Amino acid sequence: MGFAPPTSGYFASFTVAGVRTYVHWSFPAAGLAIAFILGDMSLVTTVSAVVAYTLLVLVHEAGHAYFANRAGCKVHALVVTAGGGFCISEFPRRRQAQLFFLAGGLLAQLLAFAVAISLLVMLGSPTSRVTGSFAIVFTVVNAIMFFSNLIPYSNNDGARIYRVLSSRSGES
């Protein structure tokens, strides 16, 4: 089965390590919501929150892509939307590789969280709106996104991990 890139509402924005990234027109909405919740709708905070959230979603999806590559699977694209994103790739055959692939985004988020906390400890509290937005996104928003991805619902990471863990053959 061939890969068909997403079309309606998406535009191809850049390629990283040979993987095309598609961004949905709605992607700034999450950053706008973050700025609103922070109570600072200034242009600097809003743009910083949009950029930080987009990077966090890309970190998550890059985690999936990394483990897909490690399992020998072709990664076709990464997709970013206001509600998150997804990695379009072949699905690993071996159960262990499936679990690492499905948990890859969460593992990447944990790494990003650890880096953000380490930077905050070493450098202290953010002193600008830009660094403040990044700190909030890579700690608080990251934690919310992480735990919401663990809860199995719809077709999120948690639901897909649960299906693999509960299947007898490991083929899903």
Secondary structure, DSSP 8 states (H G I E B T S, - for coil): -------TTEEEEEEETTEEEEEETTTHHHHHHHHHHHT---HHHHHHHHHHHHHHHHHHHHHHHHHHHHTT--EEEEEEETTEEEEEE---SSHHHHHHHHHHHHHHHHHHHHHHHHHHHHH-S--SHHHHHHHHIIIIIHHHHHHHHHS--TTSHHHHHHHHHH-SSS--
